[in-house]
Amino acid sequence: MNFIDVNDVVKQYDGHLALDHVDLHVPQGCIYGLLGPNGAGKTSLIRIINRITRQDSGTVLLNGREMVQNDIANIGYLPEERGLYKKLKVCDEIVYLARLKGMPRRIAVAEMEKWLERFDLTEWRNRKVEELSKGMQQKVQFITTVIHRPQLLIFDEPFSGFDPVNAEQLKREIIQLRDEGVTILFSTHNMASVEEVCEKITLINHSRVVLEGRVDEIKQRYKKNLFVVNIAGDKDIEAQESLFDVVPDQSHSSGTLIKLHNGVALRDTIAWLNEHYTLTGINEQLPSMNEIFIETVQNN
């Protein structure tokens, strides 16, 4: 059973169709990417799942049953538009928001101390939020999202404002939460992070789902018969008219990039290369999620 099932959801605002019969199925314990360009409908869908707004038609199921208002206590939501009370002390902010999610004060304080230590924020616990750097504020916002141990986490551009070191720590924390059984819906424009942490994705464009599936399967689906070839010596590989072309732009590869002609078997290409060069390696060049994103959006 999926943890979240969005079925045939429609949402319209003053003549603008934000979601056009959208389906989304998120397995339990999965990091699921919700992708799309600005204005595609991602935020509208997230707000419906969070019960901030209601759909015009369609259903949203949690563990096979229609969601109710009480389910919100079991959701952690990190919005793209961050919002903390700037004048509150860090410790008071975290405990206050944890209490709003139903945590007893004693447990909220104990969990806060653990998270502050994990994020190297203990010495800042009694400082006002406005005194923290943007990156530190982002860490506090993350803590307030996860502290009540929800079974569903919704992250909207979670790495925005983080430097590479802190972004890497955040990725590790997200993966750890997944490993503990938490289901994570992850909305982002950062395709590199999608490749690193997401198992499945749905891509929305112009209010409709235009692509969905496992990341590895999607990359296989969009592959272009490209291979990086390595040979010994200083020779340059030349195109073989009946087998492959040499792709001139090789800035992203350490060898020679070739494109097999349609219908050509890889084994025949390897045999020819072995006959004419000292072949030391050949690896398929799969498209990046960024390339797939651009191609899909442009064609839909």
MIDOSE-1310 file (N, C-alpha, C; in nm, 2 decimals, decimal comma, always signed):
residues 300
mnfi	+0,08/-0,12/+0,00/+0,00/+0,00/+0,00/+0,09/+0,12/+0,00; +0,05/+0,23/-0,08/+0,12/+0,35/-0,08/+0,09/+0,43/+0,05; +0,18/+0,52/+0,09/+0,16/+0,60/+0,20/+0,07/+0,72/+0,16; +0,09/+0,77/+0,05/+0,01/+0,88/-0,01/-0,04/+0,84/-0,14
dvnd	-0,17/+0,86/-0,16/-0,24/+0,84/-0,30/-0,32/+0,97/-0,33; -0,27/+1,04/-0,43/-0,34/+1,15/-0,49/-0,41/+1,10/-0,61; -0,54/+1,11/-0,62/-0,62/+1,05/-0,73/-0,70/+1,16/-0,80; -0,67/+1,18/-0,92/-0,75/+1,26/-1,01/-0,78/+1,40/-0,95
vvkq	-0,68/+1,47/-0,89/-0,71/+1,59/-0,82/-0,71/+1,71/-0,92; -0,81/+1,79/-0,90/-0,83/+1,92/-0,98/-0,83/+2,03/-0,89; -0,76/+2,14/-0,92/-0,77/+2,27/-0,84/-0,76/+2,39/-0,94; -0,86/+2,48/-0,92/-0,87/+2,59/-1,01/-0,88/+2,72/-0,92
ydgh	-0,80/+2,83/-0,96/-0,81/+2,95/-0,89/-0,85/+3,06/-0,99; -0,96/+3,12/-0,97/-1,00/+3,24/-1,05/-0,97/+3,22/-1,20; -1,01/+3,11/-1,26/-0,99/+3,09/-1,40/-0,86/+3,03/-1,44; -0,77/+3,01/-1,34/-0,64/+2,94/-1,37/-0,65/+2,80/-1,32
lald	-0,63/+2,71/-1,41/-0,63/+2,57/-1,37/-0,49/+2,53/-1,32; -0,48/+2,51/-1,18/-0,35/+2,48/-1,12/-0,31/+2,34/-1,12; -0,41/+2,25/-1,11/-0,39/+2,11/-1,12/-0,50/+2,04/-1,20; -0,46/+1,97/-1,30/-0,54/+1,91/-1,41/-0,55/+1,76/-1,40
hvdl	-0,63/+1,71/-1,31/-0,65/+1,56/-1,30/-0,52/+1,50/-1,26; -0,46/+1,54/-1,16/-0,32/+1,50/-1,12/-0,33/+1,37/-1,03; -0,24/+1,27/-1,06/-0,23/+1,15/-0,98/-0,08/+1,15/-0,92; -0,07/+1,11/-0,80/+0,06/+1,09/-0,73/+0,05/+0,98/-0,63
hvpq	+0,15/+0,89/-0,64/+0,14/+0,77/-0,55/+0,28/+0,75/-0,49; +0,29/+0,77/-0,36/+0,42/+0,77/-0,29/+0,42/+0,65/-0,19; +0,52/+0,56/-0,22/+0,53/+0,44/-0,13/+0,58/+0,48/+0,01; +0,55/+0,40/+0,11/+0,60/+0,43/+0,24/+0,75/+0,41/+0,25
gciy	+0,81/+0,50/+0,33/+0,96/+0,49/+0,35/+1,04/+0,52/+0,22; +0,98/+0,61/+0,14/+1,05/+0,65/+0,01/+1,08/+0,80/+0,01; +1,19/+0,83/-0,05/+1,21/+0,98/-0,08/+1,16/+1,00/-0,22; +1,06/+1,08/-0,23/+0,99/+1,09/-0,36/+1,00/+1,24/-0,41
gllg	+1,05/+1,26/-0,53/+1,07/+1,39/-0,58/+0,95/+1,44/-0,66; +0,91/+1,56/-0,62/+0,80/+1,63/-0,69/+0,87/+1,75/-0,77; +0,87/+1,73/-0,90/+0,95/+1,83/-0,98/+0,86/+1,90/-1,08; +0,91/+2,01/-1,13/+0,84/+2,09/-1,23/+0,89/+2,24/-1,23
pnga	+0,87/+2,31/-1,34/+0,91/+2,45/-1,34/+0,82/+2,53/-1,26; +0,86/+2,66/-1,24/+0,78/+2,75/-1,16/+0,64/+2,76/-1,22; +0,54/+2,76/-1,14/+0,40/+2,78/-1,18/+0,34/+2,65/-1,24; +0,41/+2,53/-1,22/+0,36/+2,41/-1,28/+0,24/+2,35/-1,20
gkts	+0,24/+2,38/-1,07/+0,13/+2,33/-0,98/+0,18/+2,25/-0,86; +0,32/+2,25/-0,84/+0,37/+2,17/-0,73/+0,32/+2,23/-0,60; +0,33/+2,36/-0,58/+0,30/+2,42/-0,45/+0,15/+2,40/-0,42; +0,07/+2,41/-0,53/-0,08/+2,38/-0,51/-0,10/+2,24/-0,46
liri	-0,03/+2,15/-0,51/-0,05/+2,01/-0,47/+0,00/+1,99/-0,33; +0,11/+2,05/-0,29/+0,17/+2,04/-0,16/+0,07/+2,10/-0,06; +0,01/+2,21/-0,09/-0,09/+2,27/+0,00/-0,21/+2,19/+0,02; -0,25/+2,12/-0,08/-0,37/+2,03/-0,07/-0,33/+1,91/+0,02
inri	-0,22/+1,85/+0,00/-0,18/+1,74/+0,08/-0,17/+1,78/+0,23; -0,12/+1,91/+0,25/-0,11/+1,96/+0,39/-0,25/+2,01/+0,44; -0,35/+2,00/+0,36/-0,48/+2,05/+0,40/-0,49/+2,20/+0,43; -0,39/+2,27/+0,36/-0,40/+2,42/+0,37/-0,51/+2,47/+0,28
trqd	-0,52/+2,41/+0,17/-0,63/+2,44/+0,07/-0,70/+2,30/+0,04; -0,82/+2,31/-0,02/-0,88/+2,19/-0,06/-0,89/+2,18/-0,21; -0,89/+2,06/-0,26/-0,90/+2,04/-0,40/-1,05/+2,06/-0,45; -1,07/+2,09/-0,57/-1,21/+2,10/-0,62/-1,27/+1,97/-0,65
sgtv	-1,19/+1,87/-0,69/-1,23/+1,73/-0,70/-1,12/+1,64/-0,69; -1,15/+1,51/-0,68/-1,04/+1,41/-0,66/-1,02/+1,38/-0,51; -0,93/+1,29/-0,48/-0,91/+1,25/-0,34/-0,77/+1,24/-0,30; -0,74/+1,26/-0,18/-0,60/+1,25/-0,12/-0,62/+1,14/-0,01
llng	-0,55/+1,03/-0,02/-0,55/+0,92/+0,07/-0,42/+0,91/+0,15; -0,43/+0,88/+0,28/-0,32/+0,86/+0,36/-0,33/+0,72/+0,42; -0,24/+0,63/+0,38/-0,25/+0,49/+0,42/-0,38/+0,43/+0,38; -0,43/+0,46/+0,26/-0,55/+0,40/+0,21/-0,68/+0,46/+0,25
remv	-0,68/+0,56/+0,34/-0,80/+0,63/+0,38/-0,79/+0,78/+0,35; -0,91/+0,84/+0,33/-0,91/+0,98/+0,31/-0,86/+1,06/+0,42; -0,78/+1,16/+0,40/-0,71/+1,24/+0,50/-0,82/+1,32/+0,58; -0,79/+1,33/+0,71/-0,87/+1,42/+0,79/-0,78/+1,52/+0,86
qndi	-0,84/+1,62/+0,92/-0,76/+1,73/+0,98/-0,66/+1,69/+1,08; -0,70/+1,59/+1,16/-0,61/+1,54/+1,26/-0,48/+1,48/+1,21; -0,48/+1,44/+1,08/-0,36/+1,39/+1,02/-0,24/+1,49/+1,01; -0,28/+1,62/+1,02/-0,18/+1,72/+1,01/-0,07/+1,71/+1,12
anig	-0,11/+1,66/+1,23/-0,01/+1,65/+1,34/+0,10/+1,55/+1,31; +0,07/+1,46/+1,21/+0,17/+1,36/+1,18/+0,25/+1,40/+1,05; +0,24/+1,53/+1,01/+0,31/+1,58/+0,89/+0,41/+1,69/+0,94; +0,53/+1,68/+0,88/+0,62/+1,79/+0,90/+0,64/+1,86/+0,76
ylpe	+0,62/+1,99/+0,76/+0,62/+2,07/+0,64/+0,73/+2,18/+0,64; +0,83/+2,17/+0,55/+0,93/+2,28/+0,54/+0,90/+2,36/+0,41; +0,83/+2,47/+0,42/+0,79/+2,55/+0,30/+0,91/+2,62/+0,24; +0,89/+2,65/+0,11/+1,00/+2,73/+0,04/+1,01/+2,87/+0,10
ergl	+0,89/+2,93/+0,14/+0,89/+3,06/+0,21/+0,91/+3,03/+0,36; +1,04/+3,04/+0,40/+1,07/+3,01/+0,54/+1,00/+3,11/+0,63; +0,97/+3,06/+0,75/+0,90/+3,16/+0,84/+0,93/+3,12/+0,99; +1,02/+3,20/+1,05/+1,05/+3,18/+1,19/+1,02/+3,31/+1,26
ykkl	+0,99/+3,30/+1,39/+0,97/+3,42/+1,47/+1,11/+3,48/+1,51; +1,15/+3,59/+1,44/+1,28/+3,64/+1,45/+1,32/+3,68/+1,59; +1,23/+3,73/+1,67/+1,26/+3,78/+1,80/+1,27/+3,67/+1,91; +1,22/+3,55/+1,88/+1,23/+3,45/+1,98/+1,37/+3,39/+1,99
kvcd	+1,40/+3,34/+2,11/+1,52/+3,26/+2,12/+1,51/+3,13/+2,05; +1,62/+3,08/+2,00/+1,62/+2,95/+1,93/+1,55/+2,84/+2,01; +1,59/+2,82/+2,14/+1,53/+2,72/+2,22/+1,38/+2,74/+2,23; +1,33/+2,86/+2,25/+1,19/+2,89/+2,27/+1,11/+2,86/+2,14
eivy	+1,17/+2,90/+2,03/+1,11/+2,88/+1,90/+1,09/+2,73/+1,87; +1,19/+2,65/+1,89/+1,18/+2,51/+1,86/+1,07/+2,44/+1,96; +1,08/+2,47/+2,08/+0,99/+2,41/+2,18/+0,84/+2,45/+2,15; +0,83/+2,58/+2,12/+0,69/+2,63/+2,09/+0,63/+2,56/+1,98
larl	+0,70/+2,55/+1,87/+0,65/+2,49/+1,75/+0,63/+2,34/+1,77; +0,71/+2,27/+1,85/+0,69/+2,13/+1,88/+0,57/+2,11/+1,96; +0,54/+2,21/+2,05/+0,42/+2,20/+2,14/+0,29/+2,21/+2,05; +0,30/+2,30/+1,95/+0,19/+2,31/+1,86/+0,16/+2,18/+1,78
kgmp	+0,26/+2,10/+1,77/+0,24/+1,97/+1,70/+0,20/+1,86/+1,80; +0,17/+1,90/+1,93/+0,12/+1,81/+2,03/+0,23/+1,74/+2,12; +0,35/+1,78/+2,11/+0,46/+1,72/+2,19/+0,45/+1,77/+2,34; +0,46/+1,68/+2,44/+0,47/+1,73/+2,57/+0,60/+1,81/+2,59
rria	+0,60/+1,91/+2,67/+0,71/+2,00/+2,69/+0,84/+1,93/+2,72; +0,83/+1,84/+2,81/+0,95/+1,77/+2,86/+1,02/+1,69/+2,74; +0,94/+1,63/+2,66/+0,99/+1,55/+2,55/+1,04/+1,65/+2,44; +0,97/+1,76/+2,42/+1,01/+1,86/+2,32/+1,15/+1,92/+2,36
vaem	+1,17/+1,95/+2,48/+1,30/+2,00/+2,53/+1,41/+1,90/+2,51; +1,39/+1,77/+2,54/+1,49/+1,67/+2,53/+1,53/+1,65/+2,38; +1,42/+1,65/+2,29/+1,45/+1,63/+2,15/+1,52/+1,75/+2,09; +1,48/+1,87/+2,14/+1,55/+1,99/+2,09/+1,70/+1,98/+2,12
ekwl	+1,74/+1,94/+2,24/+1,88/+1,94/+2,28/+1,95/+1,84/+2,19; +1,89/+1,73/+2,16/+1,96/+1,63/+2,07/+1,98/+1,69/+1,93; +1,88/+1,76/+1,88/+1,89/+1,81/+1,74/+1,99/+1,93/+1,74; +1,99/+2,02/+1,84/+2,08/+2,13/+1,84/+2,23/+2,08/+1,84
erfd	+2,25/+1,97/+1,92/+2,39/+1,91/+1,92/+2,42/+1,85/+1,78; +2,33/+1,79/+1,72/+2,36/+1,73/+1,59/+2,39/+1,83/+1,48; +2,33/+1,95/+1,50/+2,35/+2,06/+1,40/+2,45/+2,17/+1,45; +2,53/+2,13/+1,56/+2,63/+2,23/+1,61/+2,57/+2,36/+1,65
ltew	+2,45/+2,36/+1,71/+2,38/+2,49/+1,74/+2,36/+2,50/+1,89; +2,42/+2,42/+1,97/+2,39/+2,42/+2,12/+2,43/+2,56/+2,18; +2,54/+2,61/+2,14/+2,59/+2,74/+2,19/+2,50/+2,86/+2,15; +2,41/+2,83/+2,05/+2,33/+2,94/+2,00/+2,18/+2,92/+2,06
rnrk	+2,16/+2,83/+2,15/+2,03/+2,80/+2,19/+1,95/+2,92/+2,26; +2,03/+3,01/+2,32/+1,97/+3,12/+2,39/+1,98/+3,25/+2,31; +2,02/+3,24/+2,19/+2,03/+3,36/+2,10/+1,90/+3,38/+2,02; +1,86/+3,50/+1,99/+1,75/+3,53/+1,91/+1,77/+3,48/+1,77
veel	+1,66/+3,43/+1,71/+1,67/+3,38/+1,57/+1,74/+3,48/+1,47; +1,70/+3,61/+1,49/+1,75/+3,71/+1,40/+1,90/+3,73/+1,41; +1,96/+3,68/+1,52/+2,11/+3,69/+1,53/+2,18/+3,58/+1,46; +2,11/+3,48/+1,41/+2,18/+3,37/+1,34/+2,20/+3,40/+1,20
skgm	+2,30/+3,33/+1,14/+2,32/+3,34/+0,99/+2,20/+3,28/+0,92; +2,19/+3,30/+0,79/+2,08/+3,24/+0,72/+2,09/+3,09/+0,72; +2,21/+3,04/+0,71/+2,23/+2,89/+0,72/+2,19/+2,83/+0,85; +2,22/+2,90/+0,96/+2,18/+2,85/+1,09/+2,03/+2,86/+1,11
qqkv	+1,97/+2,97/+1,06/+1,82/+2,98/+1,06/+1,76/+2,86/+0,98; +1,82/+2,82/+0,87/+1,76/+2,71/+0,79/+1,77/+2,58/+0,87; +1,88/+2,57/+0,95/+1,89/+2,45/+1,03/+1,78/+2,44/+1,14; +1,76/+2,56/+1,20/+1,65/+2,57/+1,30/+1,52/+2,53/+1,24
qfit	+1,49/+2,59/+1,12/+1,37/+2,56/+1,05/+1,35/+2,40/+1,03; +1,46/+2,34/+0,99/+1,46/+2,20/+0,96/+1,43/+2,12/+1,09; +1,49/+2,16/+1,20/+1,46/+2,10/+1,33/+1,32/+2,11/+1,37; +1,26/+2,23/+1,35/+1,12/+2,25/+1,38/+1,02/+2,16/+1,30
tvih	+1,07/+2,12/+1,18/+0,99/+2,04/+1,09/+0,99/+1,90/+1,13; +1,10/+1,85/+1,18/+1,12/+1,70/+1,21/+1,11/+1,67/+1,35; +1,11/+1,76/+1,45/+1,13/+1,73/+1,59/+1,02/+1,64/+1,64; +0,90/+1,65/+1,59/+0,78/+1,58/+1,65/+0,77/+1,44/+1,58
rpql	+0,88/+1,40/+1,51/+0,89/+1,27/+1,45/+0,77/+1,23/+1,36; +0,73/+1,31/+1,27/+0,62/+1,28/+1,18/+0,65/+1,16/+1,09; +0,55/+1,10/+1,04/+0,56/+0,99/+0,95/+0,57/+1,04/+0,80; +0,53/+1,16/+0,78/+0,53/+1,22/+0,65/+0,60/+1,36/+0,66
lifd	+0,71/+1,37/+0,58/+0,78/+1,50/+0,57/+0,77/+1,56/+0,43; +0,74/+1,68/+0,42/+0,73/+1,75/+0,29/+0,83/+1,86/+0,29; +0,93/+1,85/+0,21/+1,03/+1,95/+0,20/+1,02/+2,03/+0,06; +1,00/+2,16/+0,07/+1,00/+2,24/-0,05/+1,13/+2,32/-0,06
epfs	+1,21/+2,28/-0,16/+1,34/+2,34/-0,18/+1,42/+2,34/-0,05; +1,45/+2,23/+0,01/+1,51/+2,22/+0,14/+1,66/+2,27/+0,14; +1,73/+2,27/+0,03/+1,87/+2,31/+0,03/+1,89/+2,45/+0,00; +1,78/+2,53/-0,02/+1,79/+2,67/-0,05/+1,86/+2,74/+0,07
gfdp	+1,97/+2,81/+0,04/+2,04/+2,89/+0,14/+2,15/+2,82/+0,21; +2,17/+2,69/+0,18/+2,27/+2,61/+0,25/+2,40/+2,61/+0,16; +2,51/+2,62/+0,23/+2,64/+2,60/+0,16/+2,66/+2,45/+0,14; +2,76/+2,41/+0,05/+2,77/+2,27/+0,02/+2,80/+2,18/+0,14
vnae	+2,87/+2,23/+0,24/+2,90/+2,14/+0,35/+2,77/+2,11/+0,43; +2,69/+2,22/+0,46/+2,57/+2,20/+0,53/+2,46/+2,13/+0,45; +2,46/+2,15/+0,32/+2,37/+2,08/+0,23/+2,40/+1,93/+0,24; +2,52/+1,89/+0,24/+2,56/+1,75/+0,25/+2,51/+1,69/+0,38
qlkr	+2,52/+1,77/+0,49/+2,47/+1,72/+0,62/+2,32/+1,70/+0,61; +2,25/+1,79/+0,55/+2,11/+1,78/+0,54/+2,07/+1,66/+0,46; +2,14/+1,63/+0,35/+2,11/+1,51/+0,28/+2,12/+1,39/+0,36; +2,23/+1,38/+0,44/+2,25/+1,27/+0,53/+2,13/+1,25/+0,63
eiiq	+2,09/+1,36/+0,68/+1,98/+1,36/+0,78/+1,85/+1,31/+0,71; +1,82/+1,36/+0,59/+1,71/+1,31/+0,51/+1,71/+1,16/+0,48; +1,83/+1,12/+0,44/+1,84/+0,97/+0,41/+1,82/+0,89/+0,54; +1,88/+0,94/+0,65/+1,86/+0,87/+0,78/+1,71/+0,86/+0,82
lrde	+1,64/+0,97/+0,80/+1,50/+0,97/+0,83/+1,43/+0,87/+0,74; +1,46/+0,86/+0,62/+1,41/+0,76/+0,53/+1,43/+0,62/+0,58; +1,56/+0,60/+0,62/+1,60/+0,47/+0,67/+1,52/+0,43/+0,80; +1,47/+0,53/+0,87/+1,39/+0,51/+0,99/+1,24/+0,48/+0,96
gvti	+1,21/+0,48/+0,83/+1,07/+0,45/+0,79/+0,99/+0,57/+0,76; +1,05/+0,70/+0,76/+0,97/+0,82/+0,73/+0,95/+0,83/+0,58; +0,83/+0,87/+0,54/+0,80/+0,90/+0,40/+0,83/+1,04/+0,37; +0,90/+1,07/+0,26/+0,95/+1,21/+0,23/+0,91/+1,25/+0,09
lfst	+0,83/+1,36/+0,08/+0,80/+1,42/-0,04/+0,89/+1,54/-0,06; +0,96/+1,55/-0,17/+1,08/+1,64/-0,18/+1,06/+1,72/-0,31; +1,03/+1,85/-0,30/+1,01/+1,94/-0,41/+1,13/+2,02/-0,43; +1,19/+2,02/-0,55/+1,31/+2,10/-0,57/+1,33/+2,13/-0,72
hnma	+1,42/+2,23/-0,75/+1,47/+2,25/-0,88/+1,61/+2,20/-0,90; +1,67/+2,15/-0,79/+1,81/+2,11/-0,79/+1,81/+1,96/-0,83; +1,84/+1,94/-0,96/+1,83/+1,80/-1,02/+1,95/+1,72/-0,96; +2,06/+1,78/-0,93/+2,17/+1,70/-0,87/+2,12/+1,63/-0,74
svee	+2,05/+1,70/-0,66/+2,00/+1,65/-0,53/+1,90/+1,54/-0,56; +1,82/+1,55/-0,66/+1,72/+1,45/-0,70/+1,79/+1,32/-0,73; +1,90/+1,33/-0,81/+1,98/+1,21/-0,84/+2,04/+1,14/-0,72; +2,08/+1,22/-0,62/+2,14/+1,17/-0,50/+2,05/+1,11/-0,40
vcek	+1,93/+1,16/-0,38/+1,84/+1,12/-0,27/+1,71/+1,06/-0,31; +1,66/+1,09/-0,43/+1,52/+1,05/-0,47/+1,52/+0,91/-0,53; +1,43/+0,83/-0,49/+1,41/+0,70/-0,56/+1,31/+0,70/-0,67; +1,21/+0,78/-0,65/+1,10/+0,80/-0,76/+1,07/+0,94/-0,77
itli	+1,02/+0,98/-0,89/+0,98/+1,12/-0,91/+0,85/+1,13/-0,99; +0,78/+1,24/-0,97/+0,67/+1,29/-1,06/+0,71/+1,43/-1,11; +0,70/+1,45/-1,24/+0,73/+1,58/-1,30/+0,59/+1,64/-1,35; +0,56/+1,76/-1,30/+0,44/+1,83/-1,34/+0,48/+1,94/-1,42
nhsr	+0,40/+1,96/-1,53/+0,42/+2,08/-1,62/+0,29/+2,12/-1,67; +0,26/+2,25/-1,67/+0,13/+2,31/-1,71/+0,02/+2,23/-1,64; +0,04/+2,21/-1,51/-0,07/+2,16/-1,42/-0,10/+2,01/-1,44; -0,02/+1,94/-1,53/-0,04/+1,80/-1,55/+0,08/+1,72/-1,52
vvle	+0,06/+1,59/-1,49/+0,18/+1,50/-1,48/+0,23/+1,46/-1,62; +0,35/+1,49/-1,64/+0,41/+1,45/-1,77/+0,52/+1,34/-1,77; +0,56/+1,31/-1,65/+0,66/+1,20/-1,63/+0,65/+1,15/-1,49; +0,66/+1,02/-1,47/+0,67/+0,97/-1,34/+0,74/+0,83/-1,34
grvd	+0,80/+0,79/-1,23/+0,86/+0,66/-1,22/+0,99/+0,66/-1,14; +1,06/+0,55/-1,14/+1,18/+0,54/-1,06/+1,29/+0,61/-1,14; +1,38/+0,68/-1,06/+1,48/+0,76/-1,13/+1,57/+0,68/-1,22; +1,61/+0,56/-1,17/+1,70/+0,47/-1,26/+1,63/+0,43/-1,38
eikq	+1,50/+0,40/-1,37/+1,42/+0,35/-1,49/+1,40/+0,47/-1,59; +1,38/+0,59/-1,54/+1,36/+0,70/-1,62/+1,49/+0,73/-1,70; +1,60/+0,72/-1,63/+1,73/+0,75/-1,70/+1,75/+0,65/-1,81; +1,71/+0,52/-1,79/+1,72/+0,42/-1,89/+1,63/+0,45/-2,01
rykk	+1,51/+0,50/-1,98/+1,41/+0,53/-2,08/+1,46/+0,65/-2,17; +1,54/+0,74/-2,12/+1,58/+0,86/-2,19/+1,72/+0,85/-2,25; +1,78/+0,73/-2,24/+1,92/+0,72/-2,28/+1,93/+0,74/-2,43; +2,05/+0,78/-2,48/+2,07/+0,82/-2,62/+2,17/+0,74/-2,69
nlfv	+2,20/+0,62/-2,65/+2,30/+0,53/-2,71/+2,44/+0,60/-2,71; +2,47/+0,67/-2,60/+2,60/+0,74/-2,58/+2,69/+0,65/-2,49; +2,81/+0,64/-2,53/+2,91/+0,57/-2,45/+3,04/+0,64/-2,45; +3,11/+0,64/-2,33/+3,24/+0,69/-2,31/+3,34/+0,58/-2,33
vnia	+3,43/+0,60/-2,43/+3,53/+0,50/-2,47/+3,67/+0,54/-2,43; +3,74/+0,45/-2,36/+3,88/+0,48/-2,33/+3,97/+0,38/-2,40; +4,08/+0,43/-2,46/+4,17/+0,35/-2,53/+4,31/+0,38/-2,48; +4,41/+0,29/-2,50/+4,55/+0,31/-2,46/+4,62/+0,39/-2,57
gdkd	+4,72/+0,47/-2,54/+4,79/+0,54/-2,64/+4,74/+0,68/-2,67; +4,80/+0,74/-2,77/+4,76/+0,88/-2,80/+4,67/+0,89/-2,92; +4,62/+0,78/-2,97/+4,54/+0,78/-3,09/+4,40/+0,85/-3,06; +4,34/+0,91/-3,16/+4,21/+0,96/-3,15/+4,11/+0,86/-3,22
ieaq	+4,00/+0,84/-3,15/+3,90/+0,75/-3,21/+3,83/+0,82/-3,33; +3,82/+0,75/-3,44/+3,75/+0,81/-3,55/+3,62/+0,74/-3,57; +3,52/+0,82/-3,62/+3,39/+0,77/-3,64/+3,39/+0,65/-3,74; +3,31/+0,55/-3,72/+3,29/+0,44/-3,80/+3,15/+0,45/-3,86
eslf	+3,14/+0,47/-3,99/+3,01/+0,51/-4,05/+2,90/+0,41/-4,03; +2,94/+0,28/-4,02/+2,83/+0,18/-4,01/+2,80/+0,15/-3,86; +2,88/+0,21/-3,77/+2,85/+0,17/-3,63/+2,82/+0,30/-3,54; +2,90/+0,40/-3,55/+2,89/+0,51/-3,45/+2,95/+0,64/-3,50
dvvp	+2,90/+0,75/-3,44/+2,96/+0,88/-3,46/+3,04/+0,92/-3,34; +3,14/+1,01/-3,35/+3,21/+1,06/-3,24/+3,14/+1,20/-3,21; +3,10/+1,21/-3,08/+3,04/+1,34/-3,03/+3,15/+1,44/-3,00; +3,15/+1,55/-3,07/+3,26/+1,65/-3,05/+3,27/+1,70/-2,91
dqsh	+3,16/+1,73/-2,84/+3,17/+1,80/-2,71/+3,20/+1,69/-2,60; +3,32/+1,69/-2,55/+3,36/+1,59/-2,45/+3,40/+1,65/-2,32; +3,35/+1,77/-2,29/+3,39/+1,84/-2,17/+3,35/+1,77/-2,05; +3,25/+1,68/-2,05/+3,20/+1,61/-1,94/+3,25/+1,47/-1,92
ssgt	+3,34/+1,43/-2,01/+3,39/+1,29/-2,00/+3,54/+1,28/-2,01; +3,59/+1,17/-1,96/+3,74/+1,15/-1,95/+3,79/+1,08/-2,07; +3,70/+1,02/-2,16/+3,74/+0,95/-2,28/+3,67/+1,01/-2,40; +3,65/+0,93/-2,50/+3,59/+0,98/-2,62/+3,44/+0,94/-2,62
likl	+3,35/+1,04/-2,64/+3,21/+1,01/-2,64/+3,16/+0,97/-2,78; +3,10/+0,85/-2,79/+3,05/+0,81/-2,92/+2,90/+0,79/-2,91; +2,83/+0,80/-3,02/+2,69/+0,77/-3,02/+2,66/+0,66/-3,12; +2,61/+0,55/-3,07/+2,58/+0,43/-3,16/+2,47/+0,46/-3,25
hngv	+2,48/+0,42/-3,38/+2,36/+0,43/-3,47/+2,25/+0,34/-3,42; +2,13/+0,38/-3,46/+2,01/+0,30/-3,42/+2,02/+0,16/-3,48; +2,00/+0,06/-3,39/+2,00/-0,08/-3,43/+2,13/-0,14/-3,42; +2,24/-0,06/-3,39/+2,37/-0,12/-3,38/+2,39/-0,19/-3,24
alrd	+2,44/-0,31/-3,24/+2,46/-0,38/-3,11/+2,59/-0,33/-3,05; +2,59/-0,32/-2,92/+2,71/-0,27/-2,85/+2,83/-0,37/-2,87; +2,79/-0,50/-2,87/+2,90/-0,60/-2,88/+2,97/-0,59/-3,02; +2,90/-0,55/-3,12/+2,96/-0,53/-3,25/+3,06/-0,41/-3,25
tiaw	+3,02/-0,30/-3,18/+3,10/-0,18/-3,16/+3,23/-0,22/-3,08; +3,21/-0,29/-2,97/+3,33/-0,33/-2,89/+3,42/-0,42/-2,97; +3,37/-0,51/-3,05/+3,45/-0,59/-3,14/+3,54/-0,51/-3,24; +3,47/-0,41/-3,30/+3,54/-0,33/-3,39/+3,65/-0,24/-3,32
lneh	+3,61/-0,19/-3,21/+3,71/-0,11/-3,13/+3,83/-0,19/-3,09; +3,80/-0,31/-3,05/+3,92/-0,40/-3,01/+4,01/-0,43/-3,13; +3,95/-0,44/-3,24/+4,03/-0,47/-3,36/+4,12/-0,36/-3,40; +4,07/-0,23/-3,38/+4,15/-0,12/-3,43/+4,22/-0,04/-3,32
ytlt	+4,19/-0,06/-3,20/+4,25/+0,01/-3,09/+4,28/-0,08/-2,97; +4,35/-0,03/-2,87/+4,36/-0,11/-2,75/+4,26/-0,06/-2,65; +4,14/-0,12/-2,65/+4,03/-0,08/-2,57/+4,05/-0,10/-2,42; +4,05/+0,00/-2,34/+4,07/-0,02/-2,20/+3,94/+0,00/-2,12
gine	+3,83/+0,05/-2,18/+3,71/+0,07/-2,11/+3,60/+0,13/-2,19; +3,48/+0,09/-2,17/+3,36/+0,15/-2,23/+3,24/+0,16/-2,14; +3,19/+0,27/-2,12/+3,08/+0,29/-2,02/+2,97/+0,37/-2,08; +2,84/+0,33/-2,05/+2,73/+0,40/-2,11/+2,71/+0,53/-2,04
qlps	+2,68/+0,64/-2,12/+2,66/+0,77/-2,06/+2,51/+0,80/-2,06; +2,45/+0,78/-1,94/+2,31/+0,80/-1,92/+2,28/+0,95/-1,90; +2,17/+1,00/-1,94/+2,14/+1,14/-1,93/+2,12/+1,18/-1,78; +2,15/+1,30/-1,75/+2,13/+1,35/-1,61/+1,98/+1,38/-1,60
mnei	+1,94/+1,39/-1,47/+1,80/+1,43/-1,45/+1,78/+1,57/-1,49; +1,88/+1,66/-1,49/+1,87/+1,79/-1,54/+1,83/+1,79/-1,69; +1,91/+1,71/-1,77/+1,88/+1,70/-1,91/+1,74/+1,64/-1,94; +1,70/+1,54/-1,86/+1,57/+1,49/-1,88/+1,46/+1,59/-1,84
fiet	+1,48/+1,66/-1,74/+1,39/+1,77/-1,69/+1,36/+1,87/-1,81; +1,48/+1,92/-1,86/+1,47/+2,02/-1,97/+1,40/+1,96/-2,09; +1,44/+1,84/-2,13/+1,38/+1,78/-2,25/+1,23/+1,76/-2,23; +1,19/+1,71/-2,12/+1,05/+1,68/-2,10/+0,96/+1,81/-2,09
vqnn	+1,01/+1,91/-2,02/+0,94/+2,03/-2,01/+0,92/+2,10/-2,14; +1,03/+2,10/-2,22/+1,02/+2,16/-2,36/+0,93/+2,09/-2,45; +0,91/+1,96/-2,43/+0,83/+1,88/-2,52/+0,68/+1,87/-2,47; +0,65/+1,92/-2,36/+0,52/+1,92/-2,30/+0,47/+2,05/-2,26
